[in-house]
Amino acid sequence: MEKRNLRKERIGVVSSNKMEKSIVVAETKRVKHPMYGKFVLKTKKYVAHDEQNDCNEGDTVRIMETRPMSKSKRWRLVEILERAK
């Protein structure tokens, strides 16, 4: 029996939920500049599948890598960690 590969997970904030069954999640991380040593904020956006349309802007969510669902969707919503106030 073959073992399934580990899938990547990301935690980020929902920046857009205007699409049907889709959300845009922004992941922000601090990286050290290679030459100057200063920590810089880098943001990457992921388009994720939200089957029940239950996310709102500002929610903190966990997304997981999945099969390609469209041209840009390769992630799906796993859980909502914190609701926006």
C-alpha positions in Angstrom: 0.0 0.0 0.0 1.5 3.4 -1.0 1.8 6.1 1.5 0.4 9.5 0.5 2.8 12.4 0.3 2.7 15.1 3.0 0.8 18.1 1.9 1.9 21.7 2.5 -0.1 23.8 4.9 -0.1 27.5 5.3 -1.7 29.9 7.8 -2.8 33.3 6.6 -5.4 36.0 6.6 -8.3 36.1 4.1 -7.8 39.2 1.9 -10.7 38.7 -0.5 -13.9 36.6 -0.6 -15.6 38.2 -3.5 -15.5 35.1 -5.7 -17.9 32.2 -5.6 -16.5 29.3 -3.5 -13.0 30.9 -3.6 -10.9 33.0 -1.2 -7.6 34.8 -1.5 -5.3 34.1 1.5 -2.3 36.4 2.2 0.6 34.8 4.1 3.0 37.2 5.7 6.5 36.1 6.9 9.6 37.8 8.2 12.8 37.1 6.2 16.3 38.4 6.8 17.7 40.5 4.0 20.7 38.5 2.7 23.1 41.5 2.5 21.9 44.0 5.1 20.5 41.7 7.7 17.3 43.7 8.3 14.1 41.7 8.7 11.7 42.4 5.9 8.0 41.4 5.6 7.2 39.3 2.6 3.6 38.6 1.5 2.5 35.8 -0.7 -1.1 35.4 -1.9 -2.8 32.0 -2.5 -6.2 31.4 -4.1 -8.0 28.7 -2.1 -11.2 26.7 -2.5 -13.9 27.5 0.1 -16.7 25.0 -0.5 -19.3 26.4 1.9 -18.5 30.1 1.3 -18.2 30.7 5.1 -15.0 32.8 5.2 -15.0 36.6 5.5 -12.3 39.1 5.0 -9.9 39.3 7.9 -10.4 35.7 9.1 -7.3 33.7 10.0 -7.4 30.4 8.2 -5.4 27.2 7.6 -5.1 26.1 3.9 -3.7 22.9 2.5 -2.2 22.0 -0.9 -4.6 20.0 -3.1 -5.1 19.0 -6.8 -5.5 21.8 -9.3 -9.1 23.0 -9.3 -8.7 25.8 -11.8 -6.0 28.0 -13.5 -4.9 29.5 -10.2 -6.5 27.4 -7.4 -4.2 24.7 -5.9 -5.1 25.1 -2.2 -8.2 24.4 -0.2 -9.6 25.6 3.1 -9.0 23.3 6.1 -10.3 25.3 9.0 -11.0 28.8 10.2 -8.7 29.5 13.2 -10.1 32.9 14.2 -13.0 35.0 13.0 -12.5 38.7 12.1 -13.9 41.2 14.6 
